[in-house]
Amino acid sequence: MEQDPEKEKKVIQLLDSLYSFQLVNRIVKGAGILGSLYKEESQDLRNISLADKLIAMTSAVNNTPIVTANMRDYPSPFFHCITHHNLIYQKNNTDKMIDIGVIKANYPYITHKFNNRKSL
């Protein structure tokens, strides 16, 4: 695989322009609890990855939106879509489309589910 210094430089510039959050203990614990809440809500939500639960809880704790191409990882009613856009691009002379969503935690619903959850 060939290295592309110009592409690497652009990726580093992009990453440097983004805000990052520390993964603190309460977010890690919250992600575990969120997983339990998902399971109580529906068996279909069992397969959401730990990484997506960590992103979800970081968003909820910091009251920040998530931009994603996979909104299924942030299920309703725990999260709601603020907006979404179809991103159309070409690959191998074929039009492709990705649905990009901006979602936000439904904090009142998550809090309600947490306060009324089944005993552990």
Phi and psi in radians as a Rosetta constraint file:
Dihedral C 1 N 2 CA 2 C 2 CIRCULARHARMONIC -1.388 0.35
Dihedral N 2 CA 2 C 2 N 3 CIRCULARHARMONIC 2.508 0.35
Dihedral C 2 N 3 CA 3 C 3 CIRCULARHARMONIC -1.478 0.35
Dihedral N 3 CA 3 C 3 N 4 CIRCULARHARMONIC 2.543 0.35
Dihedral C 3 N 4 CA 4 C 4 CIRCULARHARMONIC -2.208 0.35
Dihedral N 4 CA 4 C 4 N 5 CIRCULARHARMONIC 1.607 0.35
Dihedral C 4 N 5 CA 5 C 5 CIRCULARHARMONIC -1.006 0.35
Dihedral N 5 CA 5 C 5 N 6 CIRCULARHARMONIC -0.608 0.35
Dihedral C 5 N 6 CA 6 C 6 CIRCULARHARMONIC -1.193 0.35
Dihedral N 6 CA 6 C 6 N 7 CIRCULARHARMONIC -0.738 0.35
Dihedral C 6 N 7 CA 7 C 7 CIRCULARHARMONIC -1.144 0.35
Dihedral N 7 CA 7 C 7 N 8 CIRCULARHARMONIC -0.735 0.35
Dihedral C 7 N 8 CA 8 C 8 CIRCULARHARMONIC -1.052 0.35
Dihedral N 8 CA 8 C 8 N 9 CIRCULARHARMONIC -0.743 0.35
Dihedral C 8 N 9 CA 9 C 9 CIRCULARHARMONIC -1.069 0.35
Dihedral N 9 CA 9 C 9 N 10 CIRCULARHARMONIC -0.746 0.35
Dihedral C 9 N 10 CA 10 C 10 CIRCULARHARMONIC -1.143 0.35
Dihedral N 10 CA 10 C 10 N 11 CIRCULARHARMONIC -0.700 0.35
Dihedral C 10 N 11 CA 11 C 11 CIRCULARHARMONIC -1.128 0.35
Dihedral N 11 CA 11 C 11 N 12 CIRCULARHARMONIC -0.760 0.35
Dihedral C 11 N 12 CA 12 C 12 CIRCULARHARMONIC -1.100 0.35
Dihedral N 12 CA 12 C 12 N 13 CIRCULARHARMONIC -0.721 0.35
Dihedral C 12 N 13 CA 13 C 13 CIRCULARHARMONIC -1.086 0.35
Dihedral N 13 CA 13 C 13 N 14 CIRCULARHARMONIC -0.728 0.35
Dihedral C 13 N 14 CA 14 C 14 CIRCULARHARMONIC -1.096 0.35
Dihedral N 14 CA 14 C 14 N 15 CIRCULARHARMONIC -0.840 0.35
Dihedral C 14 N 15 CA 15 C 15 CIRCULARHARMONIC -1.087 0.35
Dihedral N 15 CA 15 C 15 N 16 CIRCULARHARMONIC -0.679 0.35
Dihedral C 15 N 16 CA 16 C 16 CIRCULARHARMONIC -1.151 0.35
Dihedral N 16 CA 16 C 16 N 17 CIRCULARHARMONIC -0.432 0.35
Dihedral C 16 N 17 CA 17 C 17 CIRCULARHARMONIC -1.447 0.35
Dihedral N 17 CA 17 C 17 N 18 CIRCULARHARMONIC -0.204 0.35
Dihedral C 17 N 18 CA 18 C 18 CIRCULARHARMONIC -1.563 0.35
Dihedral N 18 CA 18 C 18 N 19 CIRCULARHARMONIC 2.614 0.35
Dihedral C 18 N 19 CA 19 C 19 CIRCULARHARMONIC -1.508 0.35
Dihedral N 19 CA 19 C 19 N 20 CIRCULARHARMONIC 2.431 0.35
Dihedral C 19 N 20 CA 20 C 20 CIRCULARHARMONIC -2.099 0.35
Dihedral N 20 CA 20 C 20 N 21 CIRCULARHARMONIC 2.687 0.35
Dihedral C 20 N 21 CA 21 C 21 CIRCULARHARMONIC -2.010 0.35
Dihedral N 21 CA 21 C 21 N 22 CIRCULARHARMONIC 2.517 0.35
Dihedral C 21 N 22 CA 22 C 22 CIRCULARHARMONIC -1.330 0.35
Dihedral N 22 CA 22 C 22 N 23 CIRCULARHARMONIC 2.492 0.35
Dihedral C 22 N 23 CA 23 C 23 CIRCULARHARMONIC -1.555 0.35
Dihedral N 23 CA 23 C 23 N 24 CIRCULARHARMONIC 1.577 0.35
Dihedral C 23 N 24 CA 24 C 24 CIRCULARHARMONIC -1.534 0.35
Dihedral N 24 CA 24 C 24 N 25 CIRCULARHARMONIC 2.864 0.35
Dihedral C 24 N 25 CA 25 C 25 CIRCULARHARMONIC -0.962 0.35
Dihedral N 25 CA 25 C 25 N 26 CIRCULARHARMONIC -0.704 0.35
Dihedral C 25 N 26 CA 26 C 26 CIRCULARHARMONIC -1.202 0.35
Dihedral N 26 CA 26 C 26 N 27 CIRCULARHARMONIC -0.489 0.35
Dihedral C 26 N 27 CA 27 C 27 CIRCULARHARMONIC -1.245 0.35
Dihedral N 27 CA 27 C 27 N 28 CIRCULARHARMONIC -0.722 0.35
Dihedral C 27 N 28 CA 28 C 28 CIRCULARHARMONIC -1.095 0.35
Dihedral N 28 CA 28 C 28 N 29 CIRCULARHARMONIC -0.820 0.35
Dihedral C 28 N 29 CA 29 C 29 CIRCULARHARMONIC -1.101 0.35
Dihedral N 29 CA 29 C 29 N 30 CIRCULARHARMONIC -0.741 0.35
Dihedral C 29 N 30 CA 30 C 30 CIRCULARHARMONIC -1.077 0.35
Dihedral N 30 CA 30 C 30 N 31 CIRCULARHARMONIC -0.638 0.35
Dihedral C 30 N 31 CA 31 C 31 CIRCULARHARMONIC -1.111 0.35
Dihedral N 31 CA 31 C 31 N 32 CIRCULARHARMONIC -0.679 0.35
Dihedral C 31 N 32 CA 32 C 32 CIRCULARHARMONIC -1.121 0.35
Dihedral N 32 CA 32 C 32 N 33 CIRCULARHARMONIC -0.761 0.35
Dihedral C 32 N 33 CA 33 C 33 CIRCULARHARMONIC -1.147 0.35
Dihedral N 33 CA 33 C 33 N 34 CIRCULARHARMONIC -0.713 0.35
Dihedral C 33 N 34 CA 34 C 34 CIRCULARHARMONIC -1.036 0.35
Dihedral N 34 CA 34 C 34 N 35 CIRCULARHARMONIC -0.693 0.35
Dihedral C 34 N 35 CA 35 C 35 CIRCULARHARMONIC -1.044 0.35
Dihedral N 35 CA 35 C 35 N 36 CIRCULARHARMONIC -0.706 0.35
Dihedral C 35 N 36 CA 36 C 36 CIRCULARHARMONIC -1.146 0.35
Dihedral N 36 CA 36 C 36 N 37 CIRCULARHARMONIC -0.698 0.35
Dihedral C 36 N 37 CA 37 C 37 CIRCULARHARMONIC -1.127 0.35
Dihedral N 37 CA 37 C 37 N 38 CIRCULARHARMONIC -0.696 0.35
Dihedral C 37 N 38 CA 38 C 38 CIRCULARHARMONIC -1.019 0.35
Dihedral N 38 CA 38 C 38 N 39 CIRCULARHARMONIC -0.821 0.35
Dihedral C 38 N 39 CA 39 C 39 CIRCULARHARMONIC -1.105 0.35
Dihedral N 39 CA 39 C 39 N 40 CIRCULARHARMONIC -0.673 0.35
Dihedral C 39 N 40 CA 40 C 40 CIRCULARHARMONIC -1.144 0.35
Dihedral N 40 CA 40 C 40 N 41 CIRCULARHARMONIC -0.577 0.35
Dihedral C 40 N 41 CA 41 C 41 CIRCULARHARMONIC -1.268 0.35
Dihedral N 41 CA 41 C 41 N 42 CIRCULARHARMONIC -0.794 0.35
Dihedral C 41 N 42 CA 42 C 42 CIRCULARHARMONIC -2.886 0.35
Dihedral N 42 CA 42 C 42 N 43 CIRCULARHARMONIC 2.438 0.35
Dihedral C 42 N 43 CA 43 C 43 CIRCULARHARMONIC -1.122 0.35
Dihedral N 43 CA 43 C 43 N 44 CIRCULARHARMONIC -0.425 0.35
Dihedral C 43 N 44 CA 44 C 44 CIRCULARHARMONIC -1.158 0.35
Dihedral N 44 CA 44 C 44 N 45 CIRCULARHARMONIC -0.312 0.35
Dihedral C 44 N 45 CA 45 C 45 CIRCULARHARMONIC -1.645 0.35
Dihedral N 45 CA 45 C 45 N 46 CIRCULARHARMONIC 0.135 0.35
Dihedral C 45 N 46 CA 46 C 46 CIRCULARHARMONIC -1.188 0.35
Dihedral N 46 CA 46 C 46 N 47 CIRCULARHARMONIC -0.496 0.35
Dihedral C 46 N 47 CA 47 C 47 CIRCULARHARMONIC -1.669 0.35
Dihedral N 47 CA 47 C 47 N 48 CIRCULARHARMONIC 0.244 0.35
Dihedral C 47 N 48 CA 48 C 48 CIRCULARHARMONIC -1.285 0.35
Dihedral N 48 CA 48 C 48 N 49 CIRCULARHARMONIC 2.286 0.35
Dihedral C 48 N 49 CA 49 C 49 CIRCULARHARMONIC -1.193 0.35
Dihedral N 49 CA 49 C 49 N 50 CIRCULARHARMONIC 2.732 0.35
Dihedral C 49 N 50 CA 50 C 50 CIRCULARHARMONIC -1.039 0.35
Dihedral N 50 CA 50 C 50 N 51 CIRCULARHARMONIC -0.704 0.35
Dihedral C 50 N 51 CA 51 C 51 CIRCULARHARMONIC -1.014 0.35
Dihedral N 51 CA 51 C 51 N 52 CIRCULARHARMONIC -0.757 0.35
Dihedral C 51 N 52 CA 52 C 52 CIRCULARHARMONIC -1.199 0.35
Dihedral N 52 CA 52 C 52 N 53 CIRCULARHARMONIC -0.586 0.35
Dihedral C 52 N 53 CA 53 C 53 CIRCULARHARMONIC -1.207 0.35
Dihedral N 53 CA 53 C 53 N 54 CIRCULARHARMONIC -0.624 0.35
Dihedral C 53 N 54 CA 54 C 54 CIRCULARHARMONIC -1.152 0.35
Dihedral N 54 CA 54 C 54 N 55 CIRCULARHARMONIC -0.745 0.35
Dihedral C 54 N 55 CA 55 C 55 CIRCULARHARMONIC -1.092 0.35
Dihedral N 55 CA 55 C 55 N 56 CIRCULARHARMONIC -0.772 0.35
Dihedral C 55 N 56 CA 56 C 56 CIRCULARHARMONIC -1.053 0.35
Dihedral N 56 CA 56 C 56 N 57 CIRCULARHARMONIC -0.812 0.35
Dihedral C 56 N 57 CA 57 C 57 CIRCULARHARMONIC -1.231 0.35
Dihedral N 57 CA 57 C 57 N 58 CIRCULARHARMONIC -0.620 0.35
Dihedral C 57 N 58 CA 58 C 58 CIRCULARHARMONIC -1.063 0.35
Dihedral N 58 CA 58 C 58 N 59 CIRCULARHARMONIC -0.742 0.35
Dihedral C 58 N 59 CA 59 C 59 CIRCULARHARMONIC -1.084 0.35
Dihedral N 59 CA 59 C 59 N 60 CIRCULARHARMONIC -0.786 0.35
Dihedral C 59 N 60 CA 60 C 60 CIRCULARHARMONIC -1.127 0.35
Dihedral N 60 CA 60 C 60 N 61 CIRCULARHARMONIC -0.806 0.35
Dihedral C 60 N 61 CA 61 C 61 CIRCULARHARMONIC -1.148 0.35
Dihedral N 61 CA 61 C 61 N 62 CIRCULARHARMONIC -0.663 0.35
Dihedral C 61 N 62 CA 62 C 62 CIRCULARHARMONIC -1.685 0.35
Dihedral N 62 CA 62 C 62 N 63 CIRCULARHARMONIC 0.046 0.35
Dihedral C 62 N 63 CA 63 C 63 CIRCULARHARMONIC 0.918 0.35
Dihedral N 63 CA 63 C 63 N 64 CIRCULARHARMONIC 0.838 0.35
Dihedral C 63 N 64 CA 64 C 64 CIRCULARHARMONIC -2.126 0.35
Dihedral N 64 CA 64 C 64 N 65 CIRCULARHARMONIC 2.606 0.35
Dihedral C 64 N 65 CA 65 C 65 CIRCULARHARMONIC -1.348 0.35
Dihedral N 65 CA 65 C 65 N 66 CIRCULARHARMONIC 2.863 0.35
Dihedral C 65 N 66 CA 66 C 66 CIRCULARHARMONIC -2.041 0.35
Dihedral N 66 CA 66 C 66 N 67 CIRCULARHARMONIC 2.337 0.35
Dihedral C 66 N 67 CA 67 C 67 CIRCULARHARMONIC -1.802 0.35
Dihedral N 67 CA 67 C 67 N 68 CIRCULARHARMONIC 2.159 0.35
Dihedral C 67 N 68 CA 68 C 68 CIRCULARHARMONIC -2.549 0.35
Dihedral N 68 CA 68 C 68 N 69 CIRCULARHARMONIC 2.661 0.35
Dihedral C 68 N 69 CA 69 C 69 CIRCULARHARMONIC -1.736 0.35
Dihedral N 69 CA 69 C 69 N 70 CIRCULARHARMONIC 0.055 0.35
Dihedral C 69 N 70 CA 70 C 70 CIRCULARHARMONIC -2.360 0.35
Dihedral N 70 CA 70 C 70 N 71 CIRCULARHARMONIC 1.429 0.35
Dihedral C 70 N 71 CA 71 C 71 CIRCULARHARMONIC -1.206 0.35
Dihedral N 71 CA 71 C 71 N 72 CIRCULARHARMONIC -0.281 0.35
Dihedral C 71 N 72 CA 72 C 72 CIRCULARHARMONIC -1.111 0.35
Dihedral N 72 CA 72 C 72 N 73 CIRCULARHARMONIC -0.397 0.35
Dihedral C 72 N 73 CA 73 C 73 CIRCULARHARMONIC -1.333 0.35
Dihedral N 73 CA 73 C 73 N 74 CIRCULARHARMONIC -0.153 0.35
Dihedral C 73 N 74 CA 74 C 74 CIRCULARHARMONIC -2.268 0.35
Dihedral N 74 CA 74 C 74 N 75 CIRCULARHARMONIC 1.365 0.35
Dihedral C 74 N 75 CA 75 C 75 CIRCULARHARMONIC -1.298 0.35
Dihedral N 75 CA 75 C 75 N 76 CIRCULARHARMONIC 2.603 0.35
Dihedral C 75 N 76 CA 76 C 76 CIRCULARHARMONIC -1.360 0.35
Dihedral N 76 CA 76 C 76 N 77 CIRCULARHARMONIC 2.519 0.35
Dihedral C 76 N 77 CA 77 C 77 CIRCULARHARMONIC -1.585 0.35
Dihedral N 77 CA 77 C 77 N 78 CIRCULARHARMONIC 0.111 0.35
Dihedral C 77 N 78 CA 78 C 78 CIRCULARHARMONIC -1.189 0.35
Dihedral N 78 CA 78 C 78 N 79 CIRCULARHARMONIC -0.527 0.35
Dihedral C 78 N 79 CA 79 C 79 CIRCULARHARMONIC -2.357 0.35
Dihedral N 79 CA 79 C 79 N 80 CIRCULARHARMONIC 2.644 0.35
Dihedral C 79 N 80 CA 80 C 80 CIRCULARHARMONIC -2.281 0.35
Dihedral N 80 CA 80 C 80 N 81 CIRCULARHARMONIC 2.607 0.35
Dihedral C 80 N 81 CA 81 C 81 CIRCULARHARMONIC -1.402 0.35
Dihedral N 81 CA 81 C 81 N 82 CIRCULARHARMONIC 2.201 0.35
Dihedral C 81 N 82 CA 82 C 82 CIRCULARHARMONIC -1.427 0.35
Dihedral N 82 CA 82 C 82 N 83 CIRCULARHARMONIC -0.815 0.35
Dihedral C 82 N 83 CA 83 C 83 CIRCULARHARMONIC -2.819 0.35
Dihedral N 83 CA 83 C 83 N 84 CIRCULARHARMONIC 2.824 0.35
Dihedral C 83 N 84 CA 84 C 84 CIRCULARHARMONIC -2.587 0.35
Dihedral N 84 CA 84 C 84 N 85 CIRCULARHARMONIC 2.683 0.35
Dihedral C 84 N 85 CA 85 C 85 CIRCULARHARMONIC -2.403 0.35
Dihedral N 85 CA 85 C 85 N 86 CIRCULARHARMONIC 2.524 0.35
Dihedral C 85 N 86 CA 86 C 86 CIRCULARHARMONIC -1.545 0.35
Dihedral N 86 CA 86 C 86 N 87 CIRCULARHARMONIC 2.100 0.35
Dihedral C 86 N 87 CA 87 C 87 CIRCULARHARMONIC -1.714 0.35
Dihedral N 87 CA 87 C 87 N 88 CIRCULARHARMONIC 1.998 0.35
Dihedral C 87 N 88 CA 88 C 88 CIRCULARHARMONIC -1.849 0.35
Dihedral N 88 CA 88 C 88 N 89 CIRCULARHARMONIC 2.310 0.35
Dihedral C 88 N 89 CA 89 C 89 CIRCULARHARMONIC -2.541 0.35
Dihedral N 89 CA 89 C 89 N 90 CIRCULARHARMONIC 2.956 0.35
Dihedral C 89 N 90 CA 90 C 90 CIRCULARHARMONIC -1.939 0.35
Dihedral N 90 CA 90 C 90 N 91 CIRCULARHARMONIC 2.434 0.35
Dihedral C 90 N 91 CA 91 C 91 CIRCULARHARMONIC -2.435 0.35
Dihedral N 91 CA 91 C 91 N 92 CIRCULARHARMONIC 2.173 0.35
Dihedral C 91 N 92 CA 92 C 92 CIRCULARHARMONIC 0.927 0.35
Dihedral N 92 CA 92 C 92 N 93 CIRCULARHARMONIC 0.785 0.35
Dihedral C 92 N 93 CA 93 C 93 CIRCULARHARMONIC 1.041 0.35
Dihedral N 93 CA 93 C 93 N 94 CIRCULARHARMONIC 0.424 0.35
Dihedral C 93 N 94 CA 94 C 94 CIRCULARHARMONIC -2.172 0.35
Dihedral N 94 CA 94 C 94 N 95 CIRCULARHARMONIC 2.333 0.35
Dihedral C 94 N 95 CA 95 C 95 CIRCULARHARMONIC -1.212 0.35
Dihedral N 95 CA 95 C 95 N 96 CIRCULARHARMONIC 2.322 0.35
Dihedral C 95 N 96 CA 96 C 96 CIRCULARHARMONIC -2.170 0.35
Dihedral N 96 CA 96 C 96 N 97 CIRCULARHARMONIC 2.750 0.35
Dihedral C 96 N 97 CA 97 C 97 CIRCULARHARMONIC -2.423 0.35
Dihedral N 97 CA 97 C 97 N 98 CIRCULARHARMONIC 2.424 0.35
Dihedral C 97 N 98 CA 98 C 98 CIRCULARHARMONIC -2.161 0.35
Dihedral N 98 CA 98 C 98 N 99 CIRCULARHARMONIC 2.314 0.35
Dihedral C 98 N 99 CA 99 C 99 CIRCULARHARMONIC -1.578 0.35
Dihedral N 99 CA 99 C 99 N 100 CIRCULARHARMONIC 1.916 0.35
Dihedral C 99 N 100 CA 100 C 100 CIRCULARHARMONIC -1.719 0.35
Dihedral N 100 CA 100 C 100 N 101 CIRCULARHARMONIC 2.173 0.35
Dihedral C 100 N 101 CA 101 C 101 CIRCULARHARMONIC -1.980 0.35
Dihedral N 101 CA 101 C 101 N 102 CIRCULARHARMONIC 2.562 0.35
Dihedral C 101 N 102 CA 102 C 102 CIRCULARHARMONIC -1.932 0.35
Dihedral N 102 CA 102 C 102 N 103 CIRCULARHARMONIC 2.063 0.35
Dihedral C 102 N 103 CA 103 C 103 CIRCULARHARMONIC -2.163 0.35
Dihedral N 103 CA 103 C 103 N 104 CIRCULARHARMONIC 2.813 0.35
Dihedral C 103 N 104 CA 104 C 104 CIRCULARHARMONIC -2.445 0.35
Dihedral N 104 CA 104 C 104 N 105 CIRCULARHARMONIC 2.564 0.35
Dihedral C 104 N 105 CA 105 C 105 CIRCULARHARMONIC -1.126 0.35
Dihedral N 105 CA 105 C 105 N 106 CIRCULARHARMONIC 2.429 0.35
Dihedral C 105 N 106 CA 106 C 106 CIRCULARHARMONIC -1.572 0.35
Dihedral N 106 CA 106 C 106 N 107 CIRCULARHARMONIC 1.348 0.35
Dihedral C 106 N 107 CA 107 C 107 CIRCULARHARMONIC -1.005 0.35
Dihedral N 107 CA 107 C 107 N 108 CIRCULARHARMONIC -0.737 0.35
Dihedral C 107 N 108 CA 108 C 108 CIRCULARHARMONIC -1.042 0.35
Dihedral N 108 CA 108 C 108 N 109 CIRCULARHARMONIC -0.693 0.35
Dihedral C 108 N 109 CA 109 C 109 CIRCULARHARMONIC -1.186 0.35
Dihedral N 109 CA 109 C 109 N 110 CIRCULARHARMONIC -0.780 0.35
Dihedral C 109 N 110 CA 110 C 110 CIRCULARHARMONIC -1.059 0.35
Dihedral N 110 CA 110 C 110 N 111 CIRCULARHARMONIC -0.768 0.35
Dihedral C 110 N 111 CA 111 C 111 CIRCULARHARMONIC -1.097 0.35
Dihedral N 111 CA 111 C 111 N 112 CIRCULARHARMONIC -0.761 0.35
Dihedral C 111 N 112 CA 112 C 112 CIRCULARHARMONIC -1.052 0.35
Dihedral N 112 CA 112 C 112 N 113 CIRCULARHARMONIC -0.823 0.35
Dihedral C 112 N 113 CA 113 C 113 CIRCULARHARMONIC -1.101 0.35
Dihedral N 113 CA 113 C 113 N 114 CIRCULARHARMONIC -0.686 0.35
Dihedral C 113 N 114 CA 114 C 114 CIRCULARHARMONIC -1.118 0.35
Dihedral N 114 CA 114 C 114 N 115 CIRCULARHARMONIC -0.818 0.35
Dihedral C 114 N 115 CA 115 C 115 CIRCULARHARMONIC -1.197 0.35
Dihedral N 115 CA 115 C 115 N 116 CIRCULARHARMONIC -0.404 0.35
Dihedral C 115 N 116 CA 116 C 116 CIRCULARHARMONIC -1.964 0.35
Dihedral N 116 CA 116 C 116 N 117 CIRCULARHARMONIC 0.331 0.35
Dihedral C 116 N 117 CA 117 C 117 CIRCULARHARMONIC -1.265 0.35
Dihedral N 117 CA 117 C 117 N 118 CIRCULARHARMONIC 2.833 0.35
Dihedral C 117 N 118 CA 118 C 118 CIRCULARHARMONIC -1.184 0.35
Dihedral N 118 CA 118 C 118 N 119 CIRCULARHARMONIC 2.634 0.35
Dihedral C 118 N 119 CA 119 C 119 CIRCULARHARMONIC -1.092 0.35
Dihedral N 119 CA 119 C 119 N 120 CIRCULARHARMONIC 2.531 0.35
